[in-house]
Amino acid sequence: MTQTSQENDVSILPTEKSVHQIINKQVNSLLVGEVASDLTHTSLMSILRVLKKNTGIVNIETPHFSWNIFLHGESIAFIEDKSEFLPTLSRKLKIHKAQIPQDLLRSMTLKPNSNVETYRLLGKIHAQDRKNCLIVFKEILLENLLAISLEKKFSLRWKPLTLDPQIILPIWQLQDLEKAIAKATDQWCNFNYVRHPYQVVQLLDTESSIAQVPVFKKVTNGKFRISEIADLFQQHITRTAFKLDKLAENRTVAILPLHLRSSEINDSPALDETVETRSQPKVMIVDDSPVLLKQFGNLLASWGYQLSLVNDSANATRQILLEKPDIVFMDINMPNLNGFDLIKQIRRQPSLASIPLVLVTSENTITNNFRAKWANCRFLSKPVKSDDIQEFREQVRTILQDFAAI
């Protein structure tokens, strides 16, 4: 009886051939401009394998990013990261010392009006220095495929194109590209802090030896992607990610979470449903002290919270609006903008009027306590001596249970 049941279970599973037929049917019925939503990475790649027989543009969107994939000659000719494509191309051409005329380089500073114009420009650039452009184009392809493979949910739009004889680009087989990034994808999935090549890095420990290296300090200001840092150090992106993951483990740097796209998400019903609900509350800490950021961050991370660490109070409100943390802890005495002025700035934002704020200071005075209550904030005294640490932790726990319980 058990054997029969097992045989019946197996018989209803779709075969590889039937799965391929289903995907073919879905692709063939996909109207131009129609959105295919709620795709996994596996189903996305399956659809690409079918679509590659045509010439056209596949627009892929995730909750974080958007790409255009140019398919031609049963292969992939190019992948365009819509937010950073031209700066990335320009940077890599310079690193590989490609011999490109200045007029073409200048034209890269102007955003092309259409996908076809973009790919025609790439064809002109490629014709100037085929050897170095081949290296650059393949690097961009692989980095974009890696970034796509580390996302989880996708939507897809298909736009067929008539072959333009002026577009001459090297092409790669999708299967070969997938094999080339398979090992790197596995490595990235095993990192503890690094999750994606488009994450940015924030320096925490300004006293560490590596922080004294001017280039490293420059690229860890929360504005440079990991992929960009790898280019600037002329290092393989996975090796760079490995080193940054170790530095994050030691709390020398913080790997900041990816931001959700704003207007693109609101305008796309296909993506509204793909945004994942955070399983862990996010806590933001605003303090100009790297030591406090590191110690407080370690404590909250050990309790299972997501972290956002901000060392410049002048940028804190912008970060809060972007990241939407569940609660914000902030120091009072900070350069540029003190804690009370920061509270006023935050409360002026309608969407932040009720966000929980906690003032953390070593100045436990009646005046500061009163001002905190007046601003509808909690007040928390920093531990002055080792005997105060346990009480401090208990107070933090109580506040978190009230506003951001796990």
Residue, then its C-alpha position, 0 to 999 in steps of 0.5 A: m500500500t505504501q509503495t502504491s502511494q509513493e508511485n502515485d505521488v511520483s506520477i503527478l510530478p511534472t517532468e522536465k519536458s512538461v515544465h519546458q512546455i508550460i514555460n514555452k506556452q507562457v512565453n508565447s502568450l506573453l503580450v508585448g509590454e505585459v508584466a509577468s510577476d511573482l517570478t522566482h530566479t529559476s522561472l526567470m532564467s527559464i523564461l530567458r532561455v526561451l526568449k533568447k531565440n528572439t531579438g529584443i529587450v527583457n526588463i527585469e525588476t525586483p523590489h530593489f533594482s531594475w535591469n534591461i537585458f538585450l537578447h540577440g542571436e540566441s544569446i545575451a548581448f548586454i545587461e544594463d543596470k538602469s541606475e548605474f550603467l553608464p558610470t559603471l561602463s565609464r569606470k571600467l573602460k578607464i580601469h582597462k585603459a580602453q582607447i575610446p575617443q573623447d567625443l564618445l566618452r562625452s556622449m556617455t555623460l548624456k543619458p540616451n533616449s532609448n534602449v536602442e540608442t544605448y546599445r548603438l552607443l555600445g556598438k560604437i565604443h566596442a568598435q574602437d577597442r574590441k579587445n579591452c571592450l570585450i573584457v569590460f562588457k563581460e565583467i559588467l555582464l557577470e556582475n549584473l547576473l550575479a546581482i540578479s541571482l542574489e535577488k529573490k522575487f522578480s517581474l518581467r516585461w518583454k519588448p521585441l526589437t527589429l534587428d538594427p544593423q548598426i548594433i554590433l556587439p559581442i554575444w555570450q551564451l546564457q548557459d556559459l554565463e550561468k556556469a561562470i557565476a555559479k561558484a560566485t553565487d554560492q560564495w556570496c550566499n555563505f557570507n554573514y553580512v554581505r548580501h549583494p554587490y550593490q550594497v554600500v559600506q559604512l566605516l565604523d571604527t575610524e581608529s583601525s589601521i585600515a581606516q588610515v588608508p585614505v582610499f579605504k576611508k573614502v570608499t566606506n562613507g556609505k556611498f560606494r557599492i561593493s562592486e565599485i569598491a572592487d573596481l577601485f582596488q582592481q580586485h575581483i568582486t567576490r574577493t572584495a566581498f569576502k574581505l568586507d564581510k570579515l571587516a563587518e564581522n569585526r565591526t570595522v565597517a557596516i554593510l548597509p541594507l539595500h533600499l527599496r525602490s520608491s516611485e518605481i515600486n509605487d508605479s508597478p503593480a507587479l512589484d507591489e506584491t513582491v516586497e518582502t515583509r521584514s522578519q526582524p525589526k530594524v534599529m537605527i543608531v545615530d551617534d558620532s562615536p565609532v566606539l558607541l556605534k560598534q558596542f551598541g551595534n554588537l549588542l543589538a545584533s546579538w539580540g537578532y535585530q537588523l541594524s542601520l548605523v549613522n555617524d553623521s546626524a546631518n544625514a540622519t533624517r534622510q536615512i530614516l526616510l529611506e530605510k524606515p527603521d522601527i525605532v531610532f536611538m540617538d545621542i544628544n551631543m553631536p556635531n553638525l546637528n545635536g539630538f534635540d535639533l535632530i528630533k525637531q527635524i524628524r518630527r517635521q516630516p509627516s511620515l515620521a511624526s510617530i516614529p519611536l525616538v530614544l535619546v541616549t546620553s551620559e548627561n542624565t539631568i532633569t532638564n534633558n529628561f524633561r526635554a525628552k518627554w516634551a519631544n515625545c521621546r524616551f530617555l536612556s542614560k549611557p553606562v558610566k561605569s561597568d556596574d551600570i552596563q547590566e542596567f543599561r541593557e535591561q532598559v534597552r530591552t524594555i524599550l525594544q519590547d515596547f516598540a520593536a519586539i522580536 
